Amino acid sequence: MAAKAESRTINLAGLVQGIVLVTFPAASTIFTSGKYYSLSGSQYGAMFLPQVGLAIAASLFGARLAQRITTKRVYLAGLGCSLVAMAMLLVGALVKSDQATAYPLLLIATAFVGAGFGLTVPVLNIYAGQFHPAAVDSAVLVLNALLGLGTVLAPVFVAIFVGLGFWWGLPVLSAVLLAGLLIVSARLPLRARTDSAARARQQRRRVPGRFWVYAAFITCYGICETMNGNWSELEMTKRLGASATEASLALAAFWGLVTVGRVLFAAVTRWLSPRLTYRILPFVLVAAFLLIGQLSAGSAVTGIVVFGLAGLGCSALLPLAISFGEEELTAMSAAVAGGIIAFYQLGYGIAAFGVGPLQKAGISLSAIFGGTAIVAVAMAGLSFLVVKRTPSAQQRLPAPKEVR
């Protein structure tokens, strides 16, 4: 019974973490509206820099931290950081008209979002694989599908709360969910299995060269996902003439197809192997970016459909990169998820911040979307390098010992 409770709690944590992660992008029209925060495009993009920096640091050092204070405490610390982020966003909402005060509070809030994401998500992926050792790929896909479901719910909740007249209802809801998760999680064992021999080898060796192939792939993925996740609403409202509701639907369609794709590809592994899926999906993204770049004013409905297509293209790539990496790079298995999340956040930062300066230089958002197809092409090429071989029996390590 305890094992089932742990698995359910971890999956629920993925759902809530997805909501928290997309809270700020989902409220992009709030942050840039003259009625609320009046942020420029550059200020909106720069708002995510603290998130990226803290997420990368937390992802990279989370494995070492877990060796000192246990994996469970790292996970709880991540939830605590996310809770602080929602509290800071609520405080900032009280002084939104005073940009000199509100903007620093937003920066602090996004910093805690990054720390929470970087500490929590690698641990969740480790737990998912260890709780389901006979079906690691499927377990990681399901966890990330629930994380994706959270990212779908965030823009939907924003649209609902804006309609009710209090957009800040989303951070309130997130804070309540996080507080409940902390209470429940603290009472569960949540033991993580580690292999002391692998850890010792990891400390003596350099990072395997193969890891950098994964790193390059996932950085490209982070750019592609964030272009859709952070900038779709502004593309819909400012260029396609969509309403705020239609823009929220486009973002929900993107994250919705991310979630549906993860569930779908986890269910059809008998007929469509994960490795073939991994090769196909980047080409779907190439097509989506080219289509987005060609959309014209007044085509809001088409925009919603195309952003949904982009979501399908993104769907299984991140969780499969993590499960493939943990399967192949056994010499650094404890740090694979954290390393991949760190480079995902690097790509996130490039897209979240880089669009603002490009727009200032006179490049339209539609042209930036279309140009991102080049990044998706590079990712397509890298996908063949990632899955070109499978780990041999000699690469696998002995069964790990269970520790707190």
C-alpha positions as CSV (number, residue, x, y, z in Angstrom):
1,M,0.0,0.0,0.0
2,A,2.8,2.4,0.8
3,A,4.4,1.8,-2.6
4,K,1.1,2.7,-4.3
5,A,0.7,5.8,-2.2
6,E,4.3,6.9,-3.1
7,S,3.7,6.3,-6.8
8,R,0.4,8.3,-6.7
9,T,2.0,11.1,-4.8
10,I,4.9,11.4,-7.2
11,N,2.5,11.5,-10.1
12,L,0.4,14.1,-8.4
13,A,3.6,16.1,-7.7
14,G,4.3,16.0,-11.5
15,L,0.9,17.4,-12.2
16,V,1.3,20.3,-9.7
17,Q,4.8,21.0,-10.8
18,G,3.5,21.4,-14.4
19,I,0.9,24.0,-13.2
20,V,3.6,25.9,-11.3
21,L,6.0,25.9,-14.3
22,V,3.5,27.4,-16.7
23,T,1.9,29.9,-14.3
24,F,4.1,32.7,-15.5
25,P,3.9,32.0,-19.3
26,A,0.2,31.4,-19.0
27,A,-0.2,34.9,-17.5
28,S,1.9,36.5,-20.2
29,T,-1.0,38.8,-21.3
30,I,-1.4,39.9,-17.7
31,F,2.3,40.8,-17.3
32,T,2.4,42.8,-20.6
33,S,-1.1,44.4,-20.2
34,G,-1.2,48.1,-19.4
35,K,-4.0,47.3,-17.0
36,Y,-1.7,45.2,-14.8
37,Y,2.1,45.1,-14.9
38,S,2.8,47.0,-18.3
39,L,6.0,45.0,-19.0
40,S,7.7,45.3,-22.3
41,G,8.6,42.2,-24.4
42,S,12.2,42.5,-23.2
43,Q,11.2,42.8,-19.6
44,Y,8.8,39.8,-19.9
45,G,11.6,37.7,-21.5
46,A,14.2,38.8,-18.9
47,M,11.8,37.8,-16.1
48,F,12.7,34.2,-16.8
49,L,16.5,34.6,-16.5
50,P,16.6,34.0,-12.7
51,Q,14.4,30.9,-13.3
52,V,16.8,29.5,-15.8
53,G,19.9,30.2,-13.7
54,L,18.5,28.6,-10.6
55,A,16.9,25.7,-12.4
56,I,20.3,24.8,-14.0
57,A,22.2,25.1,-10.8
58,A,19.6,23.0,-8.9
59,S,19.5,20.4,-11.6
60,L,23.3,20.0,-11.7
61,F,23.8,19.9,-7.9
62,G,20.7,18.1,-6.9
63,A,22.3,14.6,-7.2
64,R,25.2,15.6,-4.9
65,L,22.8,17.3,-2.5
66,A,20.8,14.1,-2.4
67,Q,23.9,12.1,-1.3
68,R,24.2,14.5,1.7
69,I,20.6,15.1,2.8
70,T,18.7,12.2,1.0
71,T,16.7,12.3,-2.2
72,K,13.4,12.8,-0.3
73,R,14.7,16.0,1.4
74,V,15.8,17.4,-2.0
75,Y,12.3,16.7,-3.3
76,L,10.6,18.4,-0.3
77,A,13.0,21.4,-0.7
78,G,11.9,21.7,-4.3
79,L,8.2,21.7,-3.4
80,G,9.0,24.3,-0.7
81,C,10.7,26.5,-3.3
82,S,7.7,26.3,-5.6
83,L,5.5,27.3,-2.7
84,V,7.7,30.4,-2.0
85,A,7.4,31.3,-5.7
86,M,3.6,31.3,-5.6
87,A,3.7,33.4,-2.4
88,M,6.0,36.0,-4.0
89,L,3.8,36.2,-7.0
90,L,0.8,36.9,-4.8
91,V,2.7,39.6,-2.9
92,G,3.7,41.1,-6.3
93,A,0.1,41.2,-7.4
94,L,-0.7,43.5,-4.5
95,V,1.8,46.1,-5.8
96,K,1.5,45.5,-9.6
97,S,0.9,49.1,-10.4
98,D,4.3,50.0,-8.9
99,Q,6.7,48.4,-11.4
100,A,9.8,49.4,-9.5
101,T,8.6,47.2,-6.6
102,A,6.6,44.6,-8.5
103,Y,9.2,43.6,-11.1
104,P,11.9,42.6,-8.6
105,L,9.3,40.5,-6.8
106,L,8.5,38.8,-10.1
107,L,12.2,38.1,-10.6
108,I,12.5,36.6,-7.1
109,A,9.4,34.5,-7.8
110,T,10.7,33.1,-11.1
111,A,14.0,32.3,-9.3
112,F,12.2,30.1,-6.8
113,V,10.2,28.5,-9.7
114,G,13.5,27.6,-11.2
115,A,15.0,26.2,-8.0
116,G,11.8,24.2,-7.4
117,F,11.7,22.8,-10.9
118,G,15.5,22.0,-10.9
119,L,15.3,20.2,-7.5
120,T,12.0,18.4,-8.0
121,V,11.7,17.2,-11.6
122,P,14.9,15.1,-11.8
123,V,13.9,13.4,-8.5
124,L,10.4,12.7,-9.8
125,N,11.9,11.1,-12.9
126,I,14.2,9.0,-10.8
127,Y,11.4,7.9,-8.5
128,A,9.2,7.1,-11.5
129,G,11.8,4.7,-13.0
130,Q,12.6,3.1,-9.7
131,F,8.9,2.5,-8.7
132,H,8.3,0.8,-12.1
133,P,11.6,-1.0,-12.9
134,A,9.9,-3.3,-15.5
135,A,8.6,-0.4,-17.6
136,V,10.9,2.5,-17.1
137,D,10.1,4.2,-20.4
138,S,6.4,4.0,-19.9
139,A,6.6,5.1,-16.3
140,V,8.7,8.2,-17.2
141,L,6.3,9.0,-20.1
142,V,3.3,8.8,-17.8
143,L,4.9,11.0,-15.1
144,N,5.8,13.6,-17.8
145,A,2.3,13.3,-19.3
146,L,0.9,14.3,-15.9
147,L,3.4,17.1,-15.7
148,G,2.2,18.1,-19.2
149,L,-1.4,17.9,-18.0
150,G,-0.5,20.5,-15.3
151,T,0.9,22.8,-18.0
152,V,-2.5,22.4,-19.9
153,L,-4.4,23.3,-16.8
154,A,-2.4,26.5,-16.0
155,P,-3.7,28.6,-19.0
156,V,-7.2,27.2,-18.6
157,F,-7.2,28.2,-15.0
158,V,-5.8,31.7,-15.9
159,A,-8.6,32.1,-18.4
160,I,-11.2,31.1,-15.8
161,F,-9.8,33.3,-13.1
162,V,-9.4,36.3,-15.4
163,G,-13.1,35.8,-16.4
164,L,-14.0,35.8,-12.7
165,G,-12.1,39.0,-12.2
166,F,-9.1,37.7,-10.1
167,W,-6.3,36.3,-12.2
168,W,-4.3,35.7,-9.1
169,G,-6.6,32.7,-8.2
170,L,-4.1,30.4,-10.0
171,P,-1.1,31.1,-7.6
172,V,-3.5,30.7,-4.7
173,L,-4.7,27.3,-6.0
174,S,-1.1,26.3,-6.7
175,A,0.0,27.3,-3.2
176,V,-2.8,25.2,-1.6
177,L,-1.9,22.2,-3.7
178,L,1.8,22.5,-2.9
179,A,1.1,22.8,0.8
180,G,-1.0,19.7,0.7
181,L,1.7,17.8,-1.2
182,L,4.3,18.8,1.3
183,I,2.2,17.5,4.2
184,V,1.5,14.2,2.4
185,S,5.0,13.6,1.1
186,A,6.6,14.3,4.4
187,R,4.8,11.3,5.9
188,L,5.8,8.8,3.1
189,P,9.2,6.9,3.1
190,L,10.1,7.9,-0.5
191,R,13.3,5.9,-0.5
192,A,15.6,6.2,-3.5
193,R,17.9,3.4,-4.6
194,T,21.5,4.4,-5.3
195,D,24.5,2.4,-6.4
196,S,27.6,3.2,-4.3
197,A,29.9,1.6,-6.9
198,A,28.4,3.7,-9.7
199,R,28.6,6.8,-7.6
200,A,32.3,6.2,-6.8
201,R,33.0,5.7,-10.5
202,Q,31.1,8.8,-11.4
203,Q,33.2,10.8,-9.0
204,R,36.5,9.5,-10.6
205,R,35.5,9.8,-14.2
206,R,34.8,12.6,-16.5
207,V,31.3,13.0,-18.0
208,P,31.0,10.5,-20.9
209,G,31.3,11.9,-24.3
210,R,27.9,10.5,-25.3
211,F,26.2,12.7,-22.7
212,W,27.0,15.8,-24.8
213,V,24.9,14.4,-27.6
214,Y,22.0,14.2,-25.2
215,A,22.9,17.7,-24.0
216,A,22.9,19.2,-27.5
217,F,19.6,17.5,-28.4
218,I,17.8,18.6,-25.2
219,T,19.1,22.2,-25.5
220,C,17.5,22.4,-29.0
221,Y,14.4,20.8,-27.5
222,G,14.2,23.4,-24.8
223,I,14.4,26.2,-27.4
224,C,11.6,24.6,-29.4
225,E,9.3,23.9,-26.5
226,T,9.8,27.4,-25.0
227,M,9.1,29.2,-28.2
228,N,5.6,27.7,-28.1
229,G,5.1,27.7,-24.3
230,N,6.2,31.2,-23.6
231,W,5.5,33.2,-26.8
232,S,2.4,31.5,-28.4
233,E,-0.1,33.8,-26.6
234,L,1.7,37.0,-27.7
235,E,1.9,35.6,-31.2
236,M,-1.8,34.9,-31.2
237,T,-2.9,38.3,-29.8
238,K,-0.4,40.7,-31.4
239,R,-0.1,39.2,-34.9
240,L,-3.1,36.9,-35.5
241,G,-5.6,39.2,-33.9
242,A,-6.8,36.6,-31.4
243,S,-8.7,37.3,-28.3
244,A,-7.2,36.6,-24.9
245,T,-9.5,33.5,-24.6
246,E,-8.3,32.2,-28.1
247,A,-4.7,32.8,-27.1
248,S,-5.2,30.8,-23.9
249,L,-6.8,28.1,-26.0
250,A,-3.7,28.0,-28.3
251,L,-1.4,27.6,-25.3
252,A,-3.8,24.9,-23.8
253,A,-3.8,23.2,-27.2
254,F,0.0,23.1,-27.2
255,W,0.4,21.7,-23.7
256,G,-2.7,19.5,-24.2
257,L,-1.1,17.7,-27.2
258,V,2.1,17.5,-25.3
259,T,0.2,15.5,-22.7
260,V,-1.9,13.5,-25.1
261,G,1.2,12.6,-27.1
262,R,3.0,11.3,-24.0
263,V,0.1,9.1,-23.0
264,L,-0.4,7.9,-26.6
265,F,3.3,7.0,-27.2
266,A,3.4,5.3,-23.8
267,A,0.4,3.2,-24.9
268,V,1.6,2.1,-28.3
269,T,5.1,1.0,-27.6
270,R,4.3,-2.5,-28.9
271,W,3.6,-1.1,-32.4
272,L,5.7,2.0,-32.4
273,S,9.0,1.7,-30.6
274,P,10.2,4.6,-28.4
275,R,13.3,4.9,-30.6
276,L,11.3,5.3,-33.8
277,T,9.0,7.9,-32.0
278,Y,12.1,9.8,-31.0
279,R,13.3,10.0,-34.6
280,I,9.9,11.0,-36.0
281,L,8.7,13.8,-33.6
282,P,11.4,16.4,-34.4
283,F,10.1,16.4,-38.0
284,V,6.6,17.1,-36.8
285,L,8.1,20.1,-35.0
286,V,9.8,21.3,-38.2
287,A,6.5,21.3,-40.0
288,A,4.8,23.1,-37.1
289,F,7.3,26.0,-37.0
290,L,7.2,26.5,-40.7
291,L,3.4,26.6,-40.5
292,I,3.4,29.1,-37.6
293,G,5.7,31.4,-39.5
294,Q,3.3,31.5,-42.4
295,L,0.1,32.2,-40.4
296,S,-1.6,35.5,-41.3
297,A,-3.8,37.9,-39.4
298,G,-7.2,36.7,-38.6
299,S,-6.3,33.0,-38.6
300,A,-6.7,32.5,-34.9
301,V,-8.4,29.1,-35.2
302,T,-5.7,27.8,-37.5
303,G,-3.2,29.1,-35.0
304,I,-4.8,27.0,-32.3
305,V,-4.6,23.9,-34.5
306,V,-0.9,24.5,-35.5
307,F,0.2,25.1,-31.9
308,G,-1.5,21.8,-31.0
309,L,0.6,20.1,-33.7
310,A,3.7,21.7,-32.2
311,G,2.7,20.1,-28.9
312,L,2.4,16.7,-30.4
313,G,5.9,17.2,-31.9
314,C,7.3,18.0,-28.4
315,S,5.4,15.4,-26.5
316,A,7.6,12.4,-25.9
317,L,11.0,13.9,-26.5
318,L,12.0,15.1,-23.1
319,P,10.9,12.0,-21.1
320,L,12.4,9.6,-23.7
321,A,15.7,11.5,-23.6
322,I,15.8,11.0,-19.8
323,S,14.9,7.3,-19.9
324,F,17.3,6.7,-22.8
325,G,20.1,8.5,-20.9
326,E,19.5,6.7,-17.7
327,E,19.5,3.4,-19.6
328,E,22.7,4.1,-21.6
329,L,24.9,6.3,-19.3
330,T,25.0,4.0,-16.4
331,A,28.3,5.4,-15.2
332,M,26.5,8.6,-14.3
333,S,23.0,7.3,-13.9
334,A,22.3,9.2,-10.7
335,A,23.0,12.5,-12.4
336,V,21.5,11.9,-15.9
337,A,18.1,13.3,-15.2
338,G,19.6,16.4,-13.5
339,G,22.0,17.0,-16.3
340,I,19.3,16.7,-19.0
341,I,17.0,19.0,-17.1
342,A,19.8,21.5,-16.8
343,F,20.4,21.7,-20.5
344,Y,16.6,21.7,-21.1
345,Q,16.6,24.9,-19.0
346,L,19.5,26.3,-20.9
347,G,17.4,26.0,-24.1
348,Y,14.5,27.4,-22.1
349,G,16.5,30.5,-21.2
350,I,17.8,31.0,-24.8
351,A,14.2,31.1,-26.1
352,A,12.6,32.9,-23.1
353,F,15.1,35.8,-23.1
354,G,16.5,35.8,-26.7
355,V,13.2,36.7,-28.4
356,G,13.0,40.1,-26.8
357,P,16.4,41.4,-28.2
358,L,15.6,39.9,-31.6
359,Q,12.3,41.8,-31.7
360,K,14.1,45.0,-30.7
361,A,16.4,44.4,-33.7
362,G,13.4,44.5,-36.0
363,I,12.8,40.7,-36.5
364,S,9.1,39.9,-36.2
365,L,7.8,37.2,-33.9
366,S,6.5,35.2,-36.8
367,A,9.9,35.2,-38.5
368,I,11.5,34.0,-35.2
369,F,8.9,31.2,-35.1
370,G,9.7,30.2,-38.7
371,G,13.5,30.4,-38.0
372,T,13.1,28.1,-35.1
373,A,12.5,25.4,-37.7
374,I,16.2,25.4,-38.2
375,V,16.7,24.4,-34.5
376,A,14.1,21.6,-35.0
377,V,16.0,20.3,-38.0
378,A,19.2,20.2,-35.9
379,M,17.3,18.3,-33.3
380,A,16.1,15.9,-35.9
381,G,19.6,15.1,-36.9
382,L,20.7,14.7,-33.3
383,S,17.9,12.3,-32.6
384,F,19.5,9.7,-34.9
385,L,22.8,10.1,-33.0
386,V,21.0,9.7,-29.6
387,V,19.3,6.4,-30.5
388,K,22.0,4.9,-32.8
389,R,22.9,2.3,-30.2
390,T,21.6,0.5,-27.2
391,P,23.5,-0.2,-24.0
392,S,25.3,-3.6,-23.8
393,A,25.0,-6.0,-21.0
394,Q,28.5,-5.1,-19.9
395,Q,27.5,-1.5,-19.4
396,R,24.8,-2.3,-16.9
397,L,25.6,-2.1,-13.2
398,P,24.7,-4.5,-10.4
399,A,21.4,-4.2,-8.7
400,P,21.4,-1.0,-6.5
401,K,21.1,-0.9,-2.8
402,E,18.2,0.9,-1.2
403,V,19.0,3.8,1.2
404,R,17.1,6.7,2.6
